[in-house]
Amino acid sequence: RMFSCSYCQHRDEHQHIISIHLKQCPNIPLYCPNNGCNKKIKRHLMTQHRDECPHDIVMCSNGCGFKCKRYQLPTHLLNCPMRIVSCPHCQHRGEHRSITGVHLTQCPDYLLPCPNKRCEEKIK
């Protein structure tokens, strides 16, 4: 008598060999381990799925250290303190936290209000 794997066509005359095979069968469906993802994926496709799964935990690509689910990353990137922006005054490019911090105190094109009362001029 031949025994066969119900997920692939692997066959063997010994049932215990099939039991061992099932622990490694590339076609056996497994649940994605990511919290919130309930998809069943064939074992041999799990690595590819994990690379694309919207529920996988990923690091911010700007290097700020923030971790979130892949589907949440675009929202974080819009507000990341390390996103690259241009100074609205001189167009110098740098990290948001730098441009809105130290750079503004040194920007050659940043105009300050005149310190004299009732004067509405802007000065460098």
C-alpha positions as a Markdown table, in Angstrom:
| # | Residue | x | y | z |
|---|---|---|---|---|
| 1 | Arg | 0.0 | 0.0 | 0.0 |
| 2 | Met | 1.2 | 3.5 | -0.9 |
| 3 | Phe | 0.6 | 6.6 | 1.3 |
| 4 | Ser | 0.6 | 10.1 | -0.2 |
| 5 | Cys | 0.8 | 13.6 | 1.0 |
| 6 | Ser | -2.6 | 15.4 | 0.6 |
| 7 | Tyr | -0.9 | 18.7 | -0.2 |
| 8 | Cys | 1.5 | 17.5 | -2.9 |
| 9 | Gln | 1.9 | 14.3 | -4.7 |
| 10 | His | 4.7 | 12.9 | -2.6 |
| 11 | Arg | 4.2 | 9.2 | -2.1 |
| 12 | Asp | 5.8 | 6.5 | 0.1 |
| 13 | Glu | 5.0 | 3.0 | 1.2 |
| 14 | His | 5.7 | 3.9 | 4.9 |
| 15 | Gln | 3.2 | 6.1 | 6.6 |
| 16 | His | 5.7 | 7.4 | 9.1 |
| 17 | Ile | 7.8 | 8.8 | 6.2 |
| 18 | Ile | 4.7 | 10.7 | 5.1 |
| 19 | Ser | 4.3 | 12.0 | 8.7 |
| 20 | Ile | 7.8 | 13.3 | 8.6 |
| 21 | His | 7.3 | 14.8 | 5.1 |
| 22 | Leu | 4.2 | 16.7 | 6.3 |
| 23 | Lys | 6.5 | 18.7 | 8.7 |
| 24 | Gln | 8.5 | 19.9 | 5.7 |
| 25 | Cys | 6.0 | 19.8 | 2.8 |
| 26 | Pro | 6.4 | 23.0 | 0.8 |
| 27 | Asn | 2.7 | 23.0 | -0.2 |
| 28 | Ile | 1.2 | 22.7 | 3.3 |
| 29 | Pro | -0.8 | 25.8 | 4.1 |
| 30 | Leu | 0.3 | 27.7 | 7.2 |
| 31 | Tyr | -1.2 | 30.8 | 8.8 |
| 32 | Cys | 0.8 | 33.9 | 8.5 |
| 33 | Pro | 2.4 | 34.6 | 11.9 |
| 34 | Asn | 1.8 | 38.3 | 11.8 |
| 35 | Asn | -0.7 | 39.6 | 14.2 |
| 36 | Gly | -3.8 | 40.8 | 12.3 |
| 37 | Cys | -3.1 | 38.8 | 9.1 |
| 38 | Asn | -5.2 | 35.7 | 8.9 |
| 39 | Lys | -4.1 | 34.5 | 5.5 |
| 40 | Lys | -3.1 | 30.9 | 4.9 |
| 41 | Ile | 0.0 | 30.6 | 2.8 |
| 42 | Lys | 1.8 | 27.6 | 1.3 |
| 43 | Arg | 5.0 | 27.0 | 3.2 |
| 44 | His | 7.2 | 27.7 | 0.2 |
| 45 | Leu | 5.6 | 31.1 | -0.4 |
| 46 | Met | 5.7 | 32.2 | 3.2 |
| 47 | Thr | 9.0 | 34.2 | 2.9 |
| 48 | Gln | 7.6 | 36.1 | -0.1 |
| 49 | His | 4.4 | 36.8 | 1.8 |
| 50 | Arg | 6.3 | 38.0 | 4.8 |
| 51 | Asp | 8.2 | 40.4 | 2.6 |
| 52 | Glu | 4.9 | 41.9 | 1.4 |
| 53 | Cys | 2.5 | 41.3 | 4.3 |
| 54 | Pro | 0.8 | 44.6 | 5.4 |
| 55 | His | 0.9 | 43.3 | 9.0 |
| 56 | Asp | 4.6 | 42.6 | 9.1 |
| 57 | Ile | 6.6 | 44.9 | 11.5 |
| 58 | Val | 9.0 | 47.1 | 9.6 |
| 59 | Met | 11.5 | 49.8 | 10.5 |
| 60 | Cys | 11.2 | 53.4 | 9.3 |
| 61 | Ser | 13.2 | 53.7 | 6.1 |
| 62 | Asn | 14.5 | 57.1 | 7.1 |
| 63 | Gly | 16.4 | 55.5 | 10.0 |
| 64 | Cys | 14.5 | 57.2 | 12.9 |
| 65 | Gly | 14.1 | 53.8 | 14.7 |
| 66 | Phe | 10.3 | 53.8 | 14.5 |
| 67 | Lys | 8.7 | 50.4 | 14.1 |
| 68 | Cys | 5.2 | 49.8 | 12.8 |
| 69 | Lys | 3.1 | 47.5 | 10.6 |
| 70 | Arg | 3.9 | 47.8 | 6.9 |
| 71 | Tyr | 0.5 | 49.3 | 6.1 |
| 72 | Gln | 1.1 | 52.1 | 8.7 |
| 73 | Leu | 4.5 | 53.1 | 7.3 |
| 74 | Pro | 3.3 | 55.6 | 4.6 |
| 75 | Thr | 1.5 | 57.7 | 7.3 |
| 76 | His | 4.6 | 57.7 | 9.5 |
| 77 | Leu | 6.8 | 58.7 | 6.6 |
| 78 | Leu | 4.7 | 61.9 | 6.1 |
| 79 | Asn | 5.5 | 62.9 | 9.7 |
| 80 | Cys | 8.9 | 61.3 | 10.4 |
| 81 | Pro | 11.3 | 63.8 | 12.0 |
| 82 | Met | 14.0 | 62.4 | 9.7 |
| 83 | Arg | 12.1 | 62.9 | 6.5 |
| 84 | Ile | 14.0 | 65.1 | 3.9 |
| 85 | Val | 12.5 | 68.5 | 3.4 |
| 86 | Ser | 13.5 | 71.8 | 1.9 |
| 87 | Cys | 13.9 | 75.0 | 3.8 |
| 88 | Pro | 11.0 | 77.3 | 2.7 |
| 89 | His | 13.3 | 80.2 | 2.7 |
| 90 | Cys | 16.6 | 79.1 | 1.0 |
| 91 | Gln | 15.6 | 75.7 | -0.4 |
| 92 | His | 18.5 | 74.0 | 1.5 |
| 93 | Arg | 17.6 | 70.3 | 1.9 |
| 94 | Gly | 17.9 | 68.3 | 5.1 |
| 95 | Glu | 16.1 | 66.3 | 7.8 |
| 96 | His | 12.9 | 67.9 | 9.0 |
| 97 | Arg | 14.1 | 68.1 | 12.6 |
| 98 | Ser | 17.2 | 69.9 | 11.4 |
| 99 | Ile | 15.6 | 72.3 | 9.0 |
| 100 | Thr | 12.9 | 73.3 | 11.5 |
| 101 | Gly | 15.4 | 73.5 | 14.3 |
| 102 | Val | 19.0 | 74.6 | 14.0 |
| 103 | His | 18.9 | 75.5 | 10.4 |
| 104 | Leu | 16.2 | 78.2 | 10.9 |
| 105 | Thr | 18.4 | 80.0 | 13.4 |
| 106 | Gln | 21.2 | 80.1 | 10.8 |
| 107 | Cys | 19.3 | 80.3 | 7.5 |
| 108 | Pro | 20.7 | 83.3 | 5.5 |
| 109 | Asp | 17.3 | 83.9 | 3.8 |
| 110 | Tyr | 15.1 | 83.6 | 7.0 |
| 111 | Leu | 13.5 | 87.0 | 7.6 |
| 112 | Leu | 12.8 | 88.1 | 11.2 |
| 113 | Pro | 10.3 | 90.7 | 12.3 |
| 114 | Cys | 11.9 | 94.1 | 13.0 |
| 115 | Pro | 12.5 | 94.5 | 16.7 |
| 116 | Asn | 11.2 | 98.1 | 16.6 |
| 117 | Lys | 7.6 | 98.5 | 17.8 |
| 118 | Arg | 5.1 | 99.4 | 15.1 |
| 119 | Cys | 7.6 | 98.5 | 12.3 |
| 120 | Glu | 6.3 | 95.7 | 10.1 |
| 121 | Glu | 9.5 | 95.2 | 8.1 |
| 122 | Lys | 11.1 | 91.8 | 7.9 |
| 123 | Ile | 14.9 | 91.8 | 8.2 |
| 124 | Lys | 17.7 | 89.2 | 7.7 |
